[in-house]
């Protein structure tokens, strides 16, 4: 079944911009709601993409946006804040909007580690939202559960790269926490491929990259990619929790105690990557966008090569 019109919630975000571009490349007309249209200006020039200014949490708005669409994709997710609203109430609203507008196809972004008995509220709320959409048996639902997603605009690798730029020593919390980073382009292709695939209805797909890493290994790799010789120290468990508690008090919420609890569960999977997609390795992609580029950035690179 060909789907010509798709509504993407969270389309202006990191994963969203890549998925919207992939859908546009396939000739699909995409509607992306955003509370501030200016923040989605990177999508406006894409062919077949319509960015509309709207608050999807306002009463009746989501139902109106869903009318005339062939599918709805929900990518909305947060690492801090009101998890119940973002991860539970919005998926339920998406199901209601699909039913009201006669939209049968629904794709939903969950996360690896999501479980009702998980240690963090983030993971538990993701599990509730995931189950809410799968319980809608009158809809054609597919759920995706990625590990940490990396790519040019990611907030994971880029954040550590920024820290490595300014700090001579990097203190890594939960250094043995395990991740299986997956490239954002692979996630976008998997979701786009599933749209018209009837075999994916009612299924969960776990998405992980080709290799597992500890958090400490990832930070050391980032230092290598950015050509910065830094001392990387893994913090013991109590100090990791204390660091999370202290950072939680600061603006920007670099890390919270809930993030600490999430890292107690391996963010990895043994599942095969779906739809015959060949996964991109972290080492093949990340150096291109993490490596220093400007004159001031190249100076530390030269010093690193000289071991100074």
C-alpha positions as CSV (number, residue, x, y, z in Angstrom):
1,X,0.0,0.0,0.0
2,X,1.4,3.4,-1.0
3,X,1.3,6.1,1.6
4,X,1.4,9.6,0.1
5,X,0.8,11.9,3.0
6,X,2.5,11.6,6.5
7,X,2.2,13.7,9.6
8,X,5.5,13.7,11.6
9,X,5.4,14.7,15.3
10,X,8.8,15.8,16.5
11,X,9.9,16.2,12.9
12,X,12.0,19.3,13.6
13,X,14.2,17.4,16.1
14,X,17.4,15.5,15.5
15,X,16.0,12.2,14.3
16,X,13.1,14.0,12.7
17,X,15.1,16.1,10.3
18,X,16.7,13.0,8.9
19,X,13.5,11.0,8.7
20,X,11.6,13.9,7.0
21,X,14.4,14.3,4.5
22,X,14.2,10.5,3.8
23,X,10.5,10.7,3.3
24,X,10.8,13.7,1.0
25,X,13.4,11.9,-1.0
26,X,10.9,9.1,-1.6
27,X,8.3,11.6,-2.8
28,X,6.1,11.5,0.2
29,X,4.3,14.7,1.3
30,X,5.2,15.4,4.9
31,X,3.5,17.7,7.4
32,X,5.7,18.8,10.3
33,X,3.9,20.8,13.2
34,X,6.1,23.0,15.3
35,X,5.2,25.5,18.0
36,X,7.8,27.9,16.5
37,X,8.1,27.6,12.7
38,X,11.4,29.3,12.7
39,X,13.0,26.4,14.6
40,X,12.1,24.1,11.7
41,X,13.4,26.4,8.9
42,X,15.9,23.7,8.0
43,X,12.9,21.6,6.7
44,X,11.0,24.4,4.8
45,X,13.1,24.2,1.7
46,X,12.7,20.4,1.3
47,X,10.4,19.5,-1.5
48,X,7.0,18.0,-0.5
49,X,7.5,19.2,3.1
50,X,5.0,21.6,4.8
51,X,6.0,23.1,8.2
52,X,3.0,24.4,10.1
53,X,3.0,26.4,13.3
54,X,0.9,24.5,15.9
55,X,0.9,23.2,19.4
56,X,0.1,19.5,19.2
57,X,-0.7,19.4,23.0
58,X,-3.6,21.9,22.5
59,X,-7.1,20.4,22.5
60,X,-8.3,19.4,19.0
61,X,-5.1,20.4,17.2
62,X,-3.7,16.9,16.6
63,X,-7.0,15.6,15.3
64,X,-7.1,18.5,12.8
65,X,-3.6,17.9,11.6
66,X,-4.2,14.2,11.2
67,X,-7.2,14.7,8.8
68,X,-6.3,13.8,5.3
69,X,-3.1,12.0,6.3
70,X,-2.2,8.4,5.4
71,X,0.0,7.9,8.4
72,X,1.2,9.5,11.6
73,X,4.8,9.1,13.0
74,X,5.5,10.1,16.6
75,X,9.2,10.8,17.3
76,X,8.6,13.0,20.4
77,X,10.9,12.1,23.3
78,X,12.7,14.0,26.1
79,X,15.5,13.1,28.5
80,X,14.5,15.6,31.2
81,X,11.1,17.0,32.3
82,X,7.5,15.9,32.2
83,X,7.9,12.3,31.0
84,X,4.3,11.4,31.5
85,X,3.1,14.2,29.2
86,X,5.7,13.5,26.5
87,X,6.0,9.7,26.6
88,X,2.5,8.6,27.7
89,X,-0.1,11.3,27.1
90,X,1.1,12.2,23.7
91,X,1.1,8.6,22.3
92,X,-2.4,8.2,23.7
93,X,-3.4,11.5,22.0
94,X,-1.8,10.3,18.7
95,X,-3.9,7.1,18.9
96,X,-7.1,9.1,19.5
97,X,-6.2,11.5,16.6
98,X,-5.7,8.6,14.3
99,X,-9.0,7.1,15.2
100,X,-10.8,10.4,14.9
101,X,-9.2,11.2,11.5
102,X,-9.5,7.7,10.0
103,X,-5.7,7.3,9.9
104,X,-4.8,3.6,10.1
105,X,-0.9,3.7,10.0
106,X,1.0,4.7,13.1
107,X,4.8,4.6,13.7
108,X,6.1,5.2,17.2
109,X,9.6,5.9,18.5
110,X,10.3,4.2,21.9
111,X,13.8,3.4,23.3
112,X,16.0,0.4,24.2
113,X,15.6,-0.4,27.8
114,X,12.0,0.6,28.0
115,X,10.2,-1.6,30.5
116,X,7.5,-1.3,33.2
117,X,10.0,-2.3,35.9
118,X,13.0,-0.3,34.6
119,X,15.0,1.7,37.1
120,X,14.4,5.1,35.6
121,X,11.2,7.1,35.0
122,X,12.4,7.8,31.5
123,X,12.4,4.1,30.7
124,X,9.1,3.3,32.5
125,X,7.3,6.1,30.8
126,X,8.6,5.0,27.4
127,X,7.3,1.5,28.1
128,X,3.8,2.9,28.9
129,X,3.7,4.9,25.7
130,X,4.9,2.0,23.7
131,X,2.3,-0.3,25.1
132,X,-0.4,2.3,24.7
133,X,0.1,2.4,20.9
134,X,0.5,-1.4,20.6
135,X,-2.8,-1.9,22.5
136,X,-4.6,0.0,19.7
137,X,-5.4,-3.1,17.7
138,X,-7.6,-1.3,15.3
139,X,-4.5,0.6,14.0
140,X,-1.5,-0.7,12.1
141,X,1.2,0.1,14.6
142,X,5.0,-0.3,14.4
143,X,7.3,0.5,17.3
144,X,11.0,1.3,17.0
145,X,13.4,1.0,20.0
146,X,16.8,2.5,19.2
147,X,19.9,2.6,21.3
148,X,21.5,6.1,21.6
149,X,21.3,7.7,18.1
150,X,24.4,9.5,16.7
151,X,24.8,11.8,13.7
152,X,26.0,15.3,12.8
153,X,23.6,17.2,15.1
154,X,23.4,14.7,18.0
155,X,23.6,15.8,21.6
156,X,25.5,12.8,22.8
157,X,28.8,12.6,21.0
158,X,28.9,16.3,20.3
159,X,28.5,17.1,24.0
160,X,31.5,15.1,25.0
161,X,33.4,16.5,22.1
162,X,32.7,20.0,23.5
163,X,33.8,19.0,26.9
164,X,37.0,17.5,25.4
165,X,37.7,20.9,23.8
166,X,37.8,22.8,27.1
167,X,38.6,20.2,29.8
168,X,42.0,18.5,30.3
169,X,40.4,15.8,32.4
170,X,37.1,14.1,31.6
171,X,35.3,12.4,34.6
172,X,32.9,9.9,33.1
173,X,29.9,8.8,35.2
174,X,28.9,5.1,35.0
175,X,32.0,4.3,32.9
176,X,30.9,0.7,32.4
177,X,27.4,1.6,31.1
178,X,27.0,-0.2,27.8
179,X,25.7,1.4,24.6
180,X,25.2,0.3,21.0
181,X,25.1,3.6,19.1
182,X,23.0,3.6,15.9
183,X,23.5,6.0,13.0
184,X,20.5,8.4,12.5
185,X,20.4,7.8,8.8
186,X,20.0,4.0,9.4
187,X,17.1,4.8,11.8
188,X,15.5,7.1,9.3
189,X,15.7,4.5,6.5
190,X,14.3,1.7,8.7
191,X,11.3,3.8,9.7
192,X,10.7,5.0,6.1
193,X,11.0,1.4,4.8
194,X,8.4,0.1,7.4
195,X,5.7,2.6,6.3
196,X,4.3,0.5,3.5
197,X,5.4,-2.9,4.8
198,X,2.4,-4.8,6.1
199,X,4.7,-7.4,7.7
200,X,5.8,-4.7,10.2
201,X,2.3,-4.2,11.7
202,X,2.2,-4.9,15.4
203,X,5.9,-5.4,15.7
204,X,8.7,-3.9,17.8
205,X,12.1,-3.3,16.2
206,X,15.2,-2.9,18.3
207,X,17.8,-0.8,16.5
208,X,21.5,-0.9,17.5
209,X,24.7,-0.2,15.7
210,X,27.2,-2.9,14.6
211,X,29.3,-2.7,17.9
212,X,28.8,-2.2,21.6
213,X,30.9,0.2,23.7
214,X,31.2,1.2,27.4
215,X,30.7,4.9,28.0
216,X,34.3,5.3,28.9
217,X,35.3,3.7,25.6
218,X,33.0,6.1,23.7
219,X,34.5,9.1,25.4
220,X,38.0,7.9,24.6
221,X,37.0,7.4,21.0
222,X,35.6,10.9,20.9
223,X,38.9,12.3,22.1
224,X,40.6,10.4,19.4
225,X,38.2,11.6,16.7
226,X,38.7,15.2,17.8
227,X,42.5,14.7,18.0
228,X,42.7,15.7,21.7
229,X,44.8,13.9,24.2
230,X,42.8,14.0,27.4
231,X,42.8,12.0,30.6
232,X,39.6,10.0,30.8
233,X,38.7,8.9,34.3
234,X,35.8,6.5,35.1
235,X,33.9,7.6,38.3
236,X,32.9,4.9,40.9
237,X,29.2,4.4,41.4
238,X,28.7,6.7,44.4
239,X,30.7,9.5,42.8
240,X,28.6,9.0,39.5
241,X,25.4,9.4,41.5
242,X,26.8,12.5,43.2
243,X,27.8,14.0,39.9
244,X,24.4,13.4,38.5
245,X,22.7,15.0,41.5
246,X,25.0,18.1,41.3
247,X,24.5,18.5,37.5
248,X,20.8,18.2,38.0
249,X,20.9,21.4,40.0
250,X,22.6,23.4,37.2
251,X,21.0,25.1,34.2
252,X,20.9,23.0,31.1
253,X,20.5,19.6,32.9
254,X,23.6,18.0,31.5
255,X,22.8,14.9,33.5
256,X,20.2,13.9,36.1
257,X,19.7,11.2,38.6
258,X,17.1,9.7,36.3
259,X,19.8,9.5,33.6
260,X,22.1,7.8,36.0
261,X,19.4,5.2,36.7
262,X,18.9,4.6,33.0
263,X,22.5,3.8,32.6
264,X,22.2,0.9,35.1
265,X,20.6,-1.1,32.2
266,X,22.7,-2.1,29.1
267,X,21.5,-0.1,26.1
268,X,22.2,-2.9,23.7
269,X,20.4,-5.5,21.6
270,X,21.1,-8.8,19.8
271,X,18.3,-8.2,17.2
272,X,19.2,-8.1,13.5
273,X,18.8,-4.7,11.9
274,X,15.5,-4.8,9.9
275,X,14.6,-4.3,6.2
276,X,18.0,-5.5,5.0
277,X,19.7,-2.2,5.9
278,X,23.5,-2.3,6.3
279,X,24.4,-0.4,9.5
280,X,26.9,2.4,9.4
281,X,29.8,2.1,12.0
282,X,30.5,4.8,14.4
283,X,34.1,5.0,13.4
284,X,33.1,5.5,9.7
285,X,30.7,8.4,10.3
286,X,31.5,10.3,13.5
287,X,35.1,11.5,12.7
288,X,33.7,13.5,9.7
289,X,31.6,15.7,11.9
290,X,33.6,15.7,15.2
291,X,37.0,16.4,13.8
292,X,38.2,20.0,14.2
293,X,37.7,22.1,11.1
294,X,38.6,25.8,11.7
295,X,42.1,27.2,12.1
296,X,41.8,27.4,15.9
297,X,40.4,23.9,16.0
298,X,43.2,22.5,13.9
299,X,45.9,23.8,16.3
300,X,45.0,21.2,19.1
301,X,45.0,18.6,16.3
302,X,48.5,19.4,15.4
303,X,49.6,19.4,19.0
304,X,47.9,16.0,19.5
305,X,49.8,14.5,16.5
306,X,53.1,15.9,18.0
307,X,52.1,14.4,21.4
308,X,52.5,17.8,23.1
